[in-house]
Structures are given as structure tokens and as C-alpha cells.
Amino acid sequence: MQRPRVLRAWRLWVPPGVAAAGDPVCHAMGMARLLIVHHTPSPGMQELFEAVRSGAENDEIEGVEVAARAALASTASDVLAADAVLLGTPANIGYMSGALKHFFDGAYYPCLNDTAGLAYGLYVHGNNDTAGAVRAVEQVTKGMGWERARPPVEVIGEVDRDARDACWELGAFMALAALGET
Ligand SMILES: Cc1cc2nc3c(=O)[nH]c(=O)nc-3n(C[C@H](O)[C@H](O)[C@H](O)COP(=O)(O)O)c2cc1C
């Protein structure tokens, strides 16, 4: 589901020179923005991250700026500037990673009133069970009123071609979701 159109319109109303240099509005004037918030602590997670980013940035999709942020460095401001969010985490002790939880701890209340309806996607990797991590992310995003744009990509064990392809497709889909084209 798309974010309220008023937010998109507001972005277009900002006249040249009003937004400060470095402000996301400057970079994204007239562009949709997909935010990727990921925790990437291993080569396998790096492969999945690179696959979603490659899908999101593929040449077939125009008009979308992709902003990738490590979960430990991502802020509420990043979310408020986004038209869709793609989350990536390993399963850790039957939950999302502490890093992604840290992201939500900081973003939850500052975003609560302004991001209802925000489209999100999710990829999770685990050695044997990703269900708890998916459930945890779905609980917090439900609390924020975000809308799941597509079922999560859950990868168990070795990261293979199928896993990379599924993540690539998820990235492409979420870029379209940022455009409101899903
Ligand atoms: C502290 C810790 C807890 C973990 N807990 C789980 C878990 O509950 N379920 C699971 O499937 N994998 C678990 N794992 C494995 C990670 O999900 C896995 O290492 C991560 O997805 C990266 O995979 P890779 O090392 O093969 O790239 C855990 C790993 C660590 C370090």
C-alpha cells in the first residue's frame, strides 16, 4: 500500500533553495525513495543485501532513489523520508537481530503518527529457523501501521542462487512499491 499522497505532494512543493544542502528532500526532489535498513554481519548476509540492492537499483525501474543504511546507523529521519522500506536481518535467538531491534527502538515513536500505511518488505536469513524473526518484525511493523507489500524472503542455510534471485526480486518489487506501482 502507498503512503498518504500528501507526503509525496509535500516533497514536490518544496521550492528550489528552501531545502538545505544534504537534506534528503534535495536529493529526492521528484524521486521516490526506497530505504533499505539491514543488519549485515556475515558474508552470507552481504550476498543477500547486495542482491536486494541490485534488484532495487536495476535499470528497468526509473524514478527511485535507493538509500541503504546499516540498522545500527539508521534513524527515524531516514524512515520519514522514505516511500517504502526494505528490512533485512539474520535470525538471532529466535528473534530479529539486536541491531534491527535497535533501529525500531529509535524509530518507533518518532514515526508512529506519520508512517501509517508505509509499504515494507523483509528478508531474513537463519541457520535453521527464521519464523521467530519474521514474527517479531511483523509485530512491530503492525504496531506502526506499516503494510507488508510482499511475503518475506526467508533463507535457511547456505545462500544459493535461488536465495539471491528471491532477494533480487524482492528489491525490485520494493522499488516499485516506493513508486506506488504495486
Ligand atoms: C547470536 C546468534 C544467534 C543466532 N540465532 C539463530 C536462530 O535463532 N535461528 C537461526 O536460524 N539462526 C540463528 N543464528 C544464525 C544466524 O542467523 C546466521 O549466522 C546469520 O543468518 C548469518 O548467516 P551466515 O553466517 O551463514 O552468513 C544465530 C547466530 C548468532 C550469532
PDBQT file of the ligand as one rigid body, heavy atoms in Angstrom, charges set to zero:
ROOT
HETATM    1  C1  LIG A 201      23.907 -14.921  18.487  1.00  0.00    +0.000 C 
HETATM    2  C2  LIG A 201      23.343 -15.690  17.326  1.00  0.00    +0.000 A 
HETATM    3  C3  LIG A 201      22.078 -16.210  17.413  1.00  0.00    +0.000 A 
HETATM    4  C4  LIG A 201      21.543 -16.923  16.350  1.00  0.00    +0.000 A 
HETATM    5  N1  LIG A 201      20.283 -17.408  16.455  1.00  0.00    +0.000 NA
HETATM    6  C5  LIG A 201      19.731 -18.057  15.392  1.00  0.00    +0.000 A 
HETATM    7  C6  LIG A 201      18.392 -18.531  15.462  1.00  0.00    +0.000 A 
HETATM    8  O1  LIG A 201      17.675 -18.369  16.436  1.00  0.00    +0.000 OA
HETATM    9  N2  LIG A 201      17.886 -19.167  14.382  1.00  0.00    +0.000 N 
HETATM   10  C7  LIG A 201      18.620 -19.367  13.258  1.00  0.00    +0.000 A 
HETATM   11  O2  LIG A 201      18.103 -19.966  12.331  1.00  0.00    +0.000 OA
HETATM   12  N3  LIG A 201      19.907 -18.937  13.157  1.00  0.00    +0.000 NA
HETATM   13  C8  LIG A 201      20.465 -18.273  14.190  1.00  0.00    +0.000 A 
HETATM   14  N4  LIG A 201      21.751 -17.788  14.107  1.00  0.00    +0.000 N 
HETATM   15  C9  LIG A 201      22.462 -17.911  12.864  1.00  0.00    +0.000 C 
HETATM   16  C10 LIG A 201      22.380 -16.597  12.101  1.00  0.00    +0.000 C 
HETATM   17  O3  LIG A 201      21.063 -16.358  11.691  1.00  0.00    +0.000 OA
HETATM   18  C11 LIG A 201      23.332 -16.655  10.922  1.00  0.00    +0.000 C 
HETATM   19  O4  LIG A 201      24.629 -16.682  11.423  1.00  0.00    +0.000 OA
HETATM   20  C12 LIG A 201      23.149 -15.445  10.051  1.00  0.00    +0.000 C 
HETATM   21  O5  LIG A 201      21.936 -15.522   9.356  1.00  0.00    +0.000 OA
HETATM   22  C13 LIG A 201      24.274 -15.287   9.064  1.00  0.00    +0.000 C 
HETATM   23  O6  LIG A 201      24.427 -16.480   8.372  1.00  0.00    +0.000 OA
HETATM   24  P1  LIG A 201      25.828 -16.824   7.692  1.00  0.00    +0.000 P 
HETATM   25  O7  LIG A 201      26.835 -16.792   8.802  1.00  0.00    +0.000 OA
HETATM   26  O8  LIG A 201      25.646 -18.192   7.088  1.00  0.00    +0.000 OA
HETATM   27  O9  LIG A 201      26.068 -15.773   6.646  1.00  0.00    +0.000 OA
HETATM   28  C14 LIG A 201      22.311 -17.104  15.171  1.00  0.00    +0.000 A 
HETATM   29  C15 LIG A 201      23.586 -16.563  15.088  1.00  0.00    +0.000 A 
HETATM   30  C16 LIG A 201      24.099 -15.856  16.145  1.00  0.00    +0.000 A 
HETATM   31  C17 LIG A 201      25.469 -15.244  16.019  1.00  0.00    +0.000 C 
ENDROOT
TORSDOF 0
